[in-house]
Amino acid sequence: MRRRLLLLTGATTALVLAALLVPLTLLTRSHAADRATAEATARAQWVAATAGPVLAGGARGVTDVEQTMQSVNGPGLPRTSLILMDGTVVGAPARVTDAVRLARTGRAFTYEPPDGGRMVLVPVHGAPEGTAVVQVALAERQLYAGVLTSWLVLAGIGAGLVLLGLVLADRLGARLVGATRALAGTAVRLAAGDLKARAKPAGPPELRLVGDELNRLAARIEQLLAAERENAADLAHRLRTPMAALRLDAETLRDPAEAERIAASVASLEHGVDEVIRRARRPLSDSEPTADLSAITRDRTAFWLPLAEDQDRAVEVDTPPGPLPVPVPRDELAAALDALIGNVLDHTPHGTPFRVAVRSRGDAAELLIQDDGPGFPASDTTERGISGAGSTGLGLDIVRRTAQESGGTFTVQSAPGARVTLTFPSNTG
């Protein structure tokens, strides 16, 4: 944008200056020629007024005229000649041309010869032999003396004006680009989840209006998300009453072991509900920026291992020994792993083995969940709300969003078995 503004300003200024300076240069050339012609005419008239009475004195007068002509033919001056009636030339060499013969009739005039320059002819009356003619010859360099200097001055003024216009356009462009980049930076921060980001309106009124509207939009989004999270917390809180009733029912069971097992399950469920409430009411900016993919994978696999053993499943866990941080909050990464392992346990026959593997691949971390079951159904199970096994259809969508919101990828394969691969940007660097 800044470069385009500079190009537009430079082109516009150059066109305007060309429209003004081209006629002005022609005018200076014409003015220089007119000035030189006027000076030559005044010189010729002075010589004619001086030589006329002197020539009336005969031979002595011719000698005096020669001295006068020598004085007006100095270095750098126009060539001045006095052409007598008999063809004698006093002063600078000259020829008797048709223009000279016309001037002998008593006419003073100016003309431009074919070889360039300009001639000024003035008749001299009073000579005994007849009318003499004073001829002043102007060469091209004398006729247009000073024109080049004037053109250089005009060119310098034009270049200065173009440069001044470019400087002003650059300052204006810097202001516009700076204000636009600031708005873009605020939008990027909002897109990254920083709902506290606000723009400082600057620049022209239109950009300030955009900044105000962007701030209003960010505030509205923050309000809507806060209301949604509070609604989620309220819905989770409503589960406390049926869970309390379930716990009381478990305490009335006659079998102490069964009662203890059910009570432990209810306590685990209550812990999960409490975690949902805390997470819903926690500000987004307080979320953990990173989590150890290896440690969480080992932890969640160990959590599900007793149930896998009850279902006679062989579980293979392959994780690197060291930490492998990824830019995903810990609870979201754990929820994604629970969804993937829970899908294997719920939707494959008992005894089906599965494998959980974590690998570091340069600047990315990869999580693989693979089983030897029948695979995914023909429908698109990754679409939210669609399930081929009668469930809610939210599990794989939660996993997909967890990976993609961190800048990673999510892929599924169904032959043979089911294979889900997640990649996350690695924070090891």
N, C-alpha and C positions, 0 to 999 in steps of 0.2 A: 504494500500500500504506500509506504513511504517513497520507494523508488518510483512508483507510477506517478505519485504527486509531483516529484521532482521533474520527471520527464514531461509531464503535462505543463508545468509552470515554465520550464525552459523552452519548450516548443512554442507556447503561447507568447512568451516575452520576445522570442526571436522573431516571430511573425509580425508582432506589433512594431518592433524596432525596424524590421526590414521595410514595412509599409511607411515608416516615418523617415528613415535615414536615406533610403534610395532617392526619393525626390530631393532631400536636402543636399545630398552629394552632387546631384545634377545642378541644383541651384547654386552651390558654391563654385562649380566649374564655370557656369554662365556668368556669375558675378565677377569672377577673376578676369574673364575675357573682356567683359564690359569695362572693368576698371583699367585694364591695360590699354584698351582702345581709347578710352577717354584721355588718359595721360599722353598717348601718342598723338592724338588730335590736338591737345593743348600745345605739345612740343612743335607740331607742324605749323600751327597758327602763329606761335611765337616766332619761329624762323621766318615765316612769310612776312610777318609784320616788320621784322628787323631787316630782312634782305631787300624788300621792295624799295625803300628810299636809298639804300646803299647802291643798288644796281643802277639807279638813275644817274649815278656819278661816273659811269663809263668804266674804263679799265681799272682805275684805282678802286672803284666800288667792288669789282670782282675779287680783287686781292683781299679786301676787308671781309667779304663774304666767306672766303676760304678759311680765314681765321675763325670766323663764327662757326662754320661747319665742323672744324676740328674740335671745337669745344663741346659740341653736342654729340659727338661720336666717341665718347669715352668707352672704356672696357665695361661690358655688360649692358650697355645702353642699346636701344633699338638703332638699326642702321638708318641714318637720315641722309637724304640726298637732295641736292638742288639741281634740277634739270633745266638748263637754259633753252631758249628757242632754237638755237643752232645745234642742239644735241650735246653741248658741253655739260659734263656732270661735275658738280662740285660736292665734295664730301664722299660718302660711301659710294662704291661703284653701283651703277644702275643702268638699265636699258630703257630705251624709248619704246614703250608698249602702247597698245591701243588705249589702255587706261590713262596713260600720260597724255596722249593726244586728246582724249575726252576732257581731262582736267584743264588743258590749255584753252578750252572754250569758256572757262570761267566757272566750272562746277567743282565743288569740293565733295568728296565721297570716300567711302570705305568699301573694300572688297576683299575676298579671300581667294588667293591665287590657287591654281591646281596643285602646286607642290606643297601646300600647307602654309599655315601662318595667316597673317592679315596685313593688308596694305592700307595706309591712310594717305590720301592725296589732297593737297590744298594749292590752289593757283596763287601766283605772286604777280600782282599788277604793278606797273610802273617801269618795267625794264624797256629800254629803247628798242631792242630787237623784237619785242613781243612778250607774250605772257610766259613766265617761267612756272615751274611746278616743284613744290616741296613734297618729297615722298618719304614716308616713315614706314619701314618694313619691320614687322613684329614676327619673330620666330615662334614656334610652338611652345618652347620652354618659357619664353618671355610672355606669351599670351596667357599661359595657364600657370604662372609662377605662384607658388603658395598653395596650389590645389591639393597636392599630395599631403602636405602638412595638415591641412584642414580635414582631409579624409582620415588620416591617422588619428586625429583628435576625436572625430566622430566615432571611429571604430572603438577607441578606448572608452568613450562614454557609453557606447552600446554594450561593450563587454562588461563594464562596471555595473550597468543596470541589470544585465542578465545574471551576473554573479550575486548582486543584491537580492534579486527575485528568488534565486535558488536558495540563498541563505534563509530568507523569510519562509520559503516553502518547506525547507528542511526543519526549521523550528516548529512550524505548524504541523508538519507530518510527524515529528517526534512526539508532539503533544497528543495527537490523535492516536498514533500507534501505541504510545505508553498507556493511554486510557483504555484502549481496546484490549491490550495484553493483560492489564490488571483485571478487567472484567472476565477475560478467558481464564486467568488463573483462579479467580474466585469460583467460576463454574467448574473447573477441574477439581478443586478442593471439595465442592459440594458433591460432585459425582463420586469422589473417593470416600464419601461418608462423613466428612467434616461439616456437620450441620451448623457449626458456630461460625463458619466462614461468612464474611460480609464484604461487600464491595464498597470502596470509597468513591462515590460519584465524582468524576473529573472530566475535563474536556468540554466539548460543545454541549448544548442543551440536549440534543438527541441521545448522546452517550450517557449523560447524567440521568436522563429518564430511564434508559435501559438499566443502569446501575440501581436506581431506586426500585424498579420492578423486580430485578433479580433478588435484592434483599427481601422484598415483600414475599417473593416466592419461597425463598429459603426459610423465612419465618413460618410461612404456612405449612411447608413440608414438615418442619420440626413439630409444629402443633399436631398435625395429623398423625405423625408417627408416635408422638407421646400418647395421644388418645388411643391409638391402636394397641400400643403396648399395655396401657392400663386396662383396656378391655380384655386382653389376653390374660393379664394377671387376675382380673376379676373372675374370668371363666375358670381358671385353674383353682382359684380359691373356693369356688363352689364345689369342687370335688372333695373338699375336706369333710363335709357332712357325711356323704355315703362311705368314705373311707373310715370315719370314726365308727359308723354303724357296723362296717365289716370287721373292724378290729374287735368290737364288743362281741360280735357273733363268734369270732375265732376263740375268744377267751372262754366261751361256754361249751366248747367241744370237750367231749369226755376223754379223748385220746390226747395226752399231754404233748406227745411228739408232733402229732398233726396240728395241734393248736399252736405249738411253737413255730412250726414251719410256715403256717398261714400268717401268723403274726409277723414273722420276719419278712414275708413277701409284702404284707401291708405296710410295714415300716419302710421298706425299700421304695414302695410306691409313693408314700408320703414324702420321702426324701426327694424323689423325682419331681413331685408337684411343687415342693418348696423351692427347688432349683429353678423350675419354670417361672415361678412368681418372682424370685430374685433377679433372674435374667431379664424378665419383661420390664421390671422397674429400674433396672440399671441403665444409666445413660449410655448411648452408643459410643461415646468417646472413651468410656472406661473399659471397653472390651480389650482383652489381651491381644496385642498386635501379633504375637508369634506363639507357636506351640511346637513341641518336639514330636515329630511324626513317629519316630521309632519308639519312644517311650509310651506314647498314647496307644500305638498299635499293640504293643506287648500287654499293656494294662487292660485294654478292652477285650483282647483275645482271651486273656486269663479270666476275665469276668464271665465270658460265655463258655469257657471250657467245660465246666461241670455239666451244663445242659447238653453240649456236644457229646460228652462221654455217656450220658444217659441215653442218647440216640445212637450209640455205637458208631460214632463218626471219627475218622482219623483226621486230625488237624495238624497241618504243617505250617509253622510260623518261621519266616525268614526275614530278619531285620538286621541292619548294621549295628555293631556294638556301641558306637558313639552316637551323640545327639545329631538329629537332622532337623533343624528349625525350618518351619514354613510359615508364611504370613497368614495364618488362619487362627482365630480364637480357639482356645483349648476346648471349650464346651461344644463349639460347632464341629470341630474335627472329631470329637468323641461321639457326637450324635450321628455324624456321617458313617463312622465305623460301626456303630450299633445298628444302623439301618441296613448296612450291607451284610453284616454277619447274621442279623435277624432274618433277612430275606432267605439266606441259605438254609437256616434252621427251620423256617416255616414253610418253604415252597419246594424243598427237595425231599425225596424219600429218606427215611431213617437208614443209617448206614452209609450214606453218600459222603465221601471224604471231600474236604475243601482245603484250600491253601491261601494263606495271607502272606504277602511279601512286600517289603519296602526296599527300594533301591535309590541310590544317588546317581543321577545322570548329569554330570557337569553342573550347570546352573539350574537344574530342576530336580525335584524329588518325585518319585513314582510310587504309587500304592496300587497293589494288584490283589483282587479277590477273585478266586477261581474255584469252581466246583465241577464235579463230574456228573451232575444231574441232567435233566432233560433240556435245560436251557430256557431261554425266554420264549414266551408265546409269540405268535406272528404279529400281534398288534404292537404299537409303539409304546412300550412300557415306560419310556423315559418322559412321556408327556404327563403333565400334572393331572392327577385325578383319574388316570387310566391304569387299570390293573388287570392282569390276566389270571389272577388267582383269587379274586373276590375280596381283596384288601382295599385300603383307602386309595392306593395309587400315589401316595405322597412321598414314600421313602426314597425312591431313586431321584425324584425331583429335588428333594432336599440335598441329596448327595451332589447332584449336578450343579445346583446353585452354590454350594459350598466351594466347589472347585473353581467354577468360572468367576465368582466374585473375587477370588484371590488372584485372578490372572492366569489360572491353570486351565486344564482341559478335562473332559469327561467322555469316555468311550465305552461302549458295551459290545460284546460279541457273544454269539449264541451257538457256535458250532466248532468243536463239540463242547457240550456243557455250557455253563454261563461264565463269562469273563468280564469283569468290570475293572477298568484302568483309570486311575486319577493321577494327574500330574499337578504339581504345585511349584511355583517359583521358590527356589531355595534361598534361604537367608544366611548361608554359611559364609558368603563373601562379605 
